[in-house]
Amino acid sequence: MKTRRRFLAATSAAAATAAAQGSSMKIDCQSHLFSSEFLALLEKRKDAPYVYKKGADRFVVVGQWHRKLMPTHTDVDAKIAAMDKAGIAMTAISINDPGPELFGKDSPAMARLLNDFIADVVRRHPKRFFGLATLPFNSTDAMLAEFERCVTKLGMKGILLYSNLDGRFPDEDEFRPLFAEAERRGVPLLLHPAYPMTYEATKGREMTGGLGLMFDTTIALGRIVLAGILEKHPNLKLVCPHVGGALPYLIGRIDHQTMVLKRGAENIKRPPSDYLRNIWLDTVSPLAMAIKYGYDFVGPDRLIYSSDHPWVDPELIAGEVKKMNLPAADEVKIFSSNAKRLFNL
């Protein structure tokens, strides 16, 4: 009996040690880099999207929105230093808005330039980064061809899908082949905010970054659910960052609208909340209470740690996750093992 107790105690201690070690390892699933070559091309443009300099600062303009770039937006070494400081072992890197769909006939060439840039960073630092591709969404054929190239030849682990694609939402018919191919190949789609359709409503009081982007993701995700895309593609790996925008907090109302009042339910068979629980959320919210709601909503197996660096300090988000005081096994899932499973790392 004593031997058995000693064995169980040793096993429990080993499990606790492994959990503690695992929780200290982090995989960051949302982080951005700008290509210097891409920004140089944008500096030559006069119409949005373009880049201009004001003193020592650079600004990127998409639509009417002017955003100041940080020096670290193009600095791989600075990103690695931030990762080391926050205890991040690997990071998913992607470009940031503007996406290639905003460049008309040049969209396929822009997508190749941007994806080659991300792939080159991964090649130079294969133990620290994995890549998410972006696509020329304004041509179905070009979109699928670049998807194939990025996954097969460049080894990309996922696709960055913008919340609107030059003013069109991703549930529209021309984008449906992407969802089918992503499900077939098991490639995750990260629904990332773009220059928001609500810009006019949120530009006052500087609310575009705080609310406009979140509303855009919320509307796009709501449309994807109500369009029946998740009904048709139940195995699709769809990630919504920023803890799902506002949709998880409003989903009870959407359930009532569709299931009781019969508004917008023609493409779905179950309450919208059922589909929403089958997507993945990331932790980019500097408020533990909001992350906890996402954790309670989708469960510990579908929540992934992300930082949104360099816009957000990775240690800030990690600290908010830690404040939740979750079971050690769930913390390991959020910080690393869910990402390994999702992105097949």
N, C-alpha and C positions, 0 to 999 in steps of 0.2 A: 504493500500500500504506500509506504514512504517513497519507494522508488518511482511508483506511478505519479505521486504528487510532485516529486522533483522533476520528472519528465514533463508534466503538464506545466509546471511553473517555468521551466526552461523554454518550452515551446511558446508560452505566452509572452515571455520576455523577448524572445527572438522576433515574434510577430510585431510586438510593440516597437522594437528597434527598427525593423524593416519599414514599418509604417512611418516612423519619425524620419528615417532617411528619405523615404519616398516623398513625404510632404515637403521636404526641403528642396527637392528638385522641381523646377518649374519649366513648363513649355508655354510660351506666349503665342497665342493663336491670332493676334491682330497687331501688326506693326508695319509702319510704312517707310518707304524710301522713294525719293525722287531721283530720276536719272539726270545727271548734269547735262548730258547731250540733249535730252528732251527739253529741259528748261532753256537751254541755249536756242533751240528751235522756236520755243514760245516767245523768246525775247525779240525775235524777228517779225512776229505777227502784230497786226494792228487791231484785229477783231478778236473778240473772246472766242475761245480761251487764249490768253496771252499772259506774258510776264513782263513786269517793268521794275526798274530800280528807283529807289528814293533814298538818297544818301547811301548808307551802308546796307540798307534793307532791300529785300526783293519781295514783290507781291505777285501772287498768282490771281488772275481774274477769270472767273467762270460766270457766265451770265452777267449779272450786275454786282456780284459779290467779290470784294477784294480781301484776300487773306494774306497776312504777312507770313512768309516762310521762316522757319527757324534754321540757323546754320547747320544743325544736326540732321536736317531733312535729307542731305546728300552725303552724310558722313558715316560710312560703314563702321569705322573704328570707334566713333562715338557711340554708335548703337551697341557694339559689342561691350564697350566699357559700361554702359547702362545696364546691359544684361548681367554682366559679372557682378555689379554692385547689388542687383536685385536677386541674384541667385538663379538666373534664368539659363537653363542649359541649351535650349533651342528656341528659335523664333520663326514663325511664319511671316515672311515678308511679302509685301505687295505694294503696288503703286498707290497713289492717292488720286482723288478727283483733280483734274479732268481725265476722263477715260477716252479711249480711242474713238468711240462712237460719235464724238463731237467734232470730228475732223473730216466728215463727208467722204469723198472718194479716197482720201488718204488714210481712212480708218484702218484697213488691213496692214498697211506699212507701219503706222503708228503702233498697232498692237504688236507687231513683230519686234519693233525696236524696244518697246517697253518690256516684253516678255524675255527677250534676249538679255536685257540688262539684269532682270531679276535672276534669270538662270545663271548668268555669269557670277553674280554675287554668291549664289549657292555653290557653284563649282569651286570658288576660291575658299569658301568656308563651309564645307559639307557637313561638319559636325555641329555647326551653330545655327544654320538656317535651312528652311525648306520653303519652296516658292508657291505662291498663288498667282495664277495667270489672270489676265484680263483679255477680253475678246472684242473683235470688230462687230458689235451687235447690230449695226444697220444693214447687214447682209447675212441672210441665213446661211448661205453656202460658205462665205468667208468665215463666219462665226464657227461653224462646225469643223472647217478645215484647220483653223487655228487651235481649236480645242484638241483635235487629234495630234497636231504637231507638239503642243505644249505638254500633253500627257505622255505621249509615246516617245518623243525625241528629247524633250527638255526635262522630263521627270517631274513636272509640276504636280503638287499634291491636292490642289483644289482650284476653284474658279471664283474670282471676285465678280459678283453680279450686282450692278448698281440698282438702287431703289427706283430710279427712273433712268431711261436710256434715251437721252436727248428729248425728254418730254413724253416718252411713252413708258407705261408701266410694264414690268416684265411678265405679267400674266397674259399679255396680248398675243394673238395667234402666231405672229412671226417668230416669237421666242420659245414657243412650245417645244420644238425639237431639242433645245438645250436641256430641258428637264428630263426628257426621255433618254437622251444620251448620257447625262450625268447619272441617272438611276442605273442604266445598263452597265456603265463602267464603274459604279461605286465611287464616283468622284464628288466630294462635297462642294456645295455652292454656298459662298458667304455673301449674304444680302447686305451690301454696304451702302450707307447713305451717299447720295450725290447732291449736286446743286438742287435745292428742293423746289418742288412745284409750289410750295407755300412761301416762296421767298418774299413776295410783296406783303404778305400778312405778318411776316416775322422780321423784316429788316429793321423796323423801328425798335428802339431800345436794345439793339444788338442781340436779337433773339434767334438769329439764323442758326448759329452753331448750337445753342442750347436747346431750342425747340424745333426750328425748321427742319433740321436734319432728322430729328427723332420722329416728327410727324410724317416725313417722307417715307421712312422705313416702316412705320406703323401702317400707313395706307397701302404700301406695296405688299406687305406681308398679309394684311387683311384681304386684299384682292386675290393673292395667290391661294389663300384658304378658300374663299368663296367661289373662286373660279373652278374649284374641283381638282386643282393640280395635285394636291396631296391625296385626294381620293383616287385619282388615276395612277399616281406614282407613290404607292405607300412605302417603298424602300428608298425614296429619295433622301439624301443626306443634306438637309437645308439648315444653315446656321444663321441666326439673326443676332447681330452684335448688340451691345448696349442693353443687355437684359431684355431684348425683344422690343425696344422702343416703348411705346405706351400700350401696345396691344394686350399683354398679359393682364394689365390693370383694367382694361375695358372689355375683356372677353366675355364676362358675364352678361353685359348688355348686348353684345353681338349674339350670344346664344339665345337670348330672349327675343331679339329682333327676328332671327332666322327661324327658330324652332316654334315660337309661340305666335308671333305676328306674321310669320311666313314671308318675310322680306329678304330676298337674296339667297334663298335656300335651294334654288332649282338645280344646282350643280353638286350638292353635297348630300350625304345620307345620314350624317351624324352631326351632333353639335360642333360648332367651330372649335370649341375648347378641346375636343378630342384630338383634332388634327394638330392644334397648337402644341399639345403635349408631346407630339412626335417629332418636333423640330429640336434643334440645339440652340442654347443661348450662351452668350459669353458674358463675362463679369465686368465689362467696362461701364462702371458706374461708381463714382467716388462716394458711395453711401452704402454701408453694410446692410441696412434695412431693405434697400431695393434689391441687392444681390440675394438676400435671404428669401425675398418673395419669389424670385426666379428659381431658386433652389427648391422651395416648397412646391412650386408649380410644375416644373418638369422633372424634378427629382435629381439625385446626385449623379446619375449616369449620363445626363444630357446637359451638364453645365461645364464650360471650359474657361480656364483662366486666359484673359487677354488684357493687354495694357493700353493699346492705341498710341504707343510711342511713335514719334516724339511729342505728339500733342499732350500726352499724359505721362506722368512719371510712373514707371512700372511698380515702384515700391508703394505708391499710393494705393493702387488697386489691390496689390497683394496684402497690404495692411488691412484693408476693408474686409477681404475674405477671411483673414485671420481673426478679425473681431467677431465673426459669427460663432466662433468656438464650436466648430463642427466635429463630429467623430473623426478620428484620425484617418480611418479608411476612406471616408467621403472627401476629406481634404486632399488626399493623394489622388483621388479620381479627378477632382476639379483642377488641381495644379499640373497633372501630368498624364495619368493613365487614360483618361477619356480622350485626350488629344491623340495619344498613340493609336487608340482604336479607331477614332474618327478619320484620321489622315493616313492610317496604315503606315506608321513610322517604324 
